[in-house]
């Protein structure tokens, strides 16, 4: 079967009841292709203000999204996840959040070049993704060359990608992808974030999953990439 995720031919489809339930939060939630209609217009039409535009891929239960949005009211924050029930649960929490400098997308991380215009994003956050550890499933990993190509397009010159993972195998996989890529400079790479770089931005917060991993003694692998794109 041909994977159309990165193509114009891809179509979202779902009979999941949480898809309709997300419509209760349409003032800040965009579902599937609704989000893609905002390409190039996030600041001007969705947020109605000019500000740095940050994207988190895989917002999960929203702990980082909510904390970061509250601590950085001058940023336009876009959270994204693909799971229906979790998206609905997060939308309910976001509806009661004191700051409103965010939007939430139910969509796929592979579609960022359909979600954002060239040079529209300032930062991308990618924390504790599903590692798909079995060899036959590794093709499902988001962090591969096609994704980096799209990230390079949508990020501004000097735009950054911040990554954290608990999984040794996925971290090594990412490093191999980075080594082959010429569009980004890896300005930070560590196999033990907390001990080696305690003052780095990525060590300044702990996500829900990260807390669990740290309690188990699992070292946090982390990366920071900077786009080499010129103005």
C-alpha positions as CSV (number, residue, x, y, z in Angstrom):
1,X,0.0,0.0,0.0
2,X,1.3,3.4,-1.0
3,X,1.7,5.9,1.9
4,X,0.0,9.1,0.9
5,X,0.6,11.0,4.1
6,X,3.0,13.4,2.6
7,X,1.0,14.0,-0.6
8,X,-1.8,16.2,-1.8
9,X,-3.9,13.1,-2.3
10,X,-4.1,12.3,1.4
11,X,-7.6,12.5,3.0
12,X,-8.5,12.4,6.7
13,X,-11.4,10.1,7.4
14,X,-13.0,9.0,10.7
15,X,-16.1,7.7,12.3
16,X,-14.7,8.2,15.8
17,X,-17.3,9.9,18.0
18,X,-14.6,12.1,19.5
19,X,-14.1,13.8,16.1
20,X,-17.6,15.4,16.4
21,X,-17.1,16.1,20.1
22,X,-14.1,18.2,19.3
23,X,-16.4,20.6,17.6
24,X,-17.5,21.8,21.1
25,X,-14.1,23.7,21.2
26,X,-14.0,25.1,17.7
27,X,-12.9,28.5,19.0
28,X,-9.4,27.1,19.4
29,X,-9.5,23.5,18.0
30,X,-8.9,22.7,14.3
31,X,-9.7,19.1,13.1
32,X,-7.9,17.4,10.2
33,X,-8.2,19.5,7.0
34,X,-9.7,22.4,9.0
35,X,-6.1,23.1,10.2
36,X,-4.6,22.9,6.8
37,X,-6.9,25.7,5.6
38,X,-5.0,28.0,8.0
39,X,-1.7,27.5,6.2
40,X,0.1,30.8,6.0
41,X,-2.6,32.5,8.1
42,X,-1.9,31.4,11.7
43,X,-0.8,34.7,13.1
44,X,-3.1,36.9,11.0
45,X,-6.3,35.0,11.2
46,X,-6.1,32.3,13.9
47,X,-4.3,34.3,16.6
48,X,-5.0,37.7,15.2
49,X,-1.6,39.0,16.3
50,X,2.0,38.9,15.2
51,X,4.2,36.8,17.5
52,X,6.7,34.0,17.4
53,X,4.9,30.9,16.2
54,X,5.8,27.6,18.0
55,X,4.6,24.1,17.2
56,X,4.5,21.1,19.5
57,X,4.2,17.7,17.7
58,X,2.6,15.1,19.9
59,X,1.1,17.3,22.7
60,X,-0.2,14.2,24.5
61,X,-1.9,15.2,27.7
62,X,-0.8,18.9,27.3
63,X,1.4,19.4,30.3
64,X,4.2,21.1,28.4
65,X,1.8,23.0,26.1
66,X,-0.2,24.5,29.1
67,X,2.9,25.3,31.2
68,X,4.8,26.9,28.3
69,X,1.8,28.9,27.0
70,X,1.2,30.3,30.5
71,X,4.9,31.2,31.1
72,X,5.3,32.6,27.6
73,X,2.2,34.8,26.8
74,X,4.1,36.5,24.0
75,X,4.3,33.3,21.9
76,X,1.6,31.9,19.6
77,X,1.6,28.2,20.5
78,X,0.2,25.4,18.3
79,X,-0.3,22.0,19.8
80,X,-0.8,18.9,17.7
81,X,-1.8,15.3,18.3
82,X,-3.5,12.6,16.3
83,X,-5.3,10.5,18.9
84,X,-9.0,11.3,19.3
85,X,-9.9,10.6,22.9
86,X,-6.7,12.2,24.2
87,X,-7.3,15.2,22.0
88,X,-10.8,15.6,23.4
89,X,-9.5,15.3,27.0
90,X,-6.8,17.9,26.4
91,X,-9.3,20.3,24.6
92,X,-11.5,20.2,27.8
93,X,-8.5,21.2,29.9
94,X,-7.4,23.9,27.5
95,X,-10.9,25.4,27.5
96,X,-10.4,26.2,31.2
97,X,-6.8,27.3,30.9
98,X,-6.1,30.9,32.0
99,X,-4.1,32.0,28.9
100,X,-5.5,31.7,25.4
101,X,-2.3,32.1,23.4
102,X,-2.7,28.7,21.8
103,X,-4.5,26.6,19.2
104,X,-4.9,22.9,19.1
105,X,-4.8,20.7,16.0
106,X,-6.0,17.2,15.6
107,X,-3.8,16.2,12.8
108,X,-0.6,14.3,11.7
109,X,2.9,15.5,12.2
110,X,3.8,14.3,8.7
111,X,1.5,17.0,7.3
112,X,3.3,20.1,8.6
113,X,4.1,21.4,5.1
114,X,0.3,21.4,4.5
115,X,-0.3,23.0,7.9
116,X,2.2,25.8,7.7
117,X,3.6,28.1,4.9
118,X,7.2,28.3,4.1
119,X,9.1,30.3,6.8
120,X,6.0,30.5,9.0
121,X,7.3,28.7,12.1
122,X,9.9,29.7,14.6
123,X,10.3,26.5,16.6
124,X,9.2,22.9,16.7
125,X,9.0,20.8,19.8
126,X,9.0,17.0,19.6
127,X,9.0,15.3,23.0
128,X,8.8,11.6,23.9
129,X,7.3,10.3,20.6
130,X,6.2,6.7,20.2
131,X,9.6,4.9,19.4
132,X,8.1,2.1,17.3
133,X,10.8,-0.2,18.6
134,X,10.1,-3.2,16.4
135,X,12.1,-3.2,13.2
136,X,9.0,-3.8,11.0
137,X,7.4,-0.7,12.6
138,X,10.3,1.7,12.4
139,X,9.0,3.1,9.1
140,X,6.2,4.7,11.2
141,X,8.7,6.8,13.0
142,X,8.1,10.5,12.3
143,X,11.7,11.7,12.5
144,X,13.0,10.7,9.1
145,X,14.4,12.5,6.1
146,X,10.9,13.4,4.6
147,X,9.9,15.0,7.9
148,X,13.2,17.0,8.2
149,X,12.7,18.2,4.6
150,X,9.3,19.6,5.4
151,X,10.5,21.1,8.7
152,X,13.2,22.9,6.9
153,X,10.6,24.5,4.6
154,X,8.2,25.7,7.2
155,X,10.8,26.9,9.7
156,X,12.2,30.5,9.4
157,X,15.9,31.0,8.8
158,X,17.5,30.1,12.1
159,X,14.4,28.2,13.2
160,X,15.0,25.4,15.8
161,X,13.8,21.9,16.5
162,X,13.9,20.7,20.2
163,X,13.7,16.9,20.8
164,X,13.6,14.7,23.9
165,X,13.3,11.0,24.0
166,X,13.7,8.2,26.6
167,X,14.4,5.6,23.9
168,X,18.0,4.7,23.1
169,X,17.1,3.1,19.8
170,X,15.1,6.0,18.5
171,X,17.8,8.4,19.6
172,X,20.4,6.5,17.6
173,X,18.0,6.4,14.7
174,X,17.5,10.2,14.9
175,X,21.3,10.7,15.0
176,X,21.7,8.7,11.8
177,X,19.0,10.8,10.1
178,X,20.7,14.0,11.3
179,X,24.1,12.9,10.1
180,X,22.8,12.5,6.6
181,X,20.9,15.8,6.6
182,X,22.6,19.0,5.4
183,X,19.8,21.5,6.2
184,X,20.2,21.6,10.0
185,X,23.1,22.1,12.3
186,X,23.0,19.9,15.5
187,X,24.0,22.4,18.1
188,X,23.2,20.1,21.1
189,X,23.2,16.4,21.4
190,X,23.3,14.5,24.7
191,X,22.6,11.0,26.0
192,X,22.0,12.3,29.5
193,X,20.3,15.7,29.5
194,X,19.9,16.1,33.3
195,X,23.5,15.4,34.3
196,X,25.3,16.8,31.3
197,X,23.3,19.9,30.5
198,X,21.2,20.8,33.6
199,X,21.0,24.5,32.6
200,X,19.7,23.9,29.0
201,X,16.2,24.9,28.2
202,X,15.2,21.3,27.7
203,X,16.1,20.5,31.3
204,X,14.0,23.4,32.7
205,X,10.7,21.4,32.6
206,X,9.6,17.8,33.1
207,X,6.7,16.3,31.1
208,X,4.3,13.7,32.5
209,X,6.1,10.9,30.6
210,X,9.5,12.3,31.4
211,X,8.8,12.2,35.2
212,X,8.0,8.5,34.9
213,X,11.2,7.8,32.9
214,X,13.3,9.7,35.4
215,X,11.8,7.8,38.3
216,X,12.8,4.6,36.6
217,X,16.4,5.9,36.2
218,X,16.1,6.2,32.4
219,X,18.5,8.8,31.0
220,X,16.9,11.5,28.8
221,X,18.3,11.8,25.3
222,X,18.0,15.3,23.7
223,X,18.8,17.3,20.6
224,X,18.6,20.9,19.4
225,X,18.8,21.6,15.7
226,X,19.1,24.9,14.0
227,X,18.1,25.5,10.4
228,X,20.9,26.6,8.1
229,X,18.5,28.5,5.9
230,X,19.6,32.0,5.0
231,X,17.5,35.2,5.1
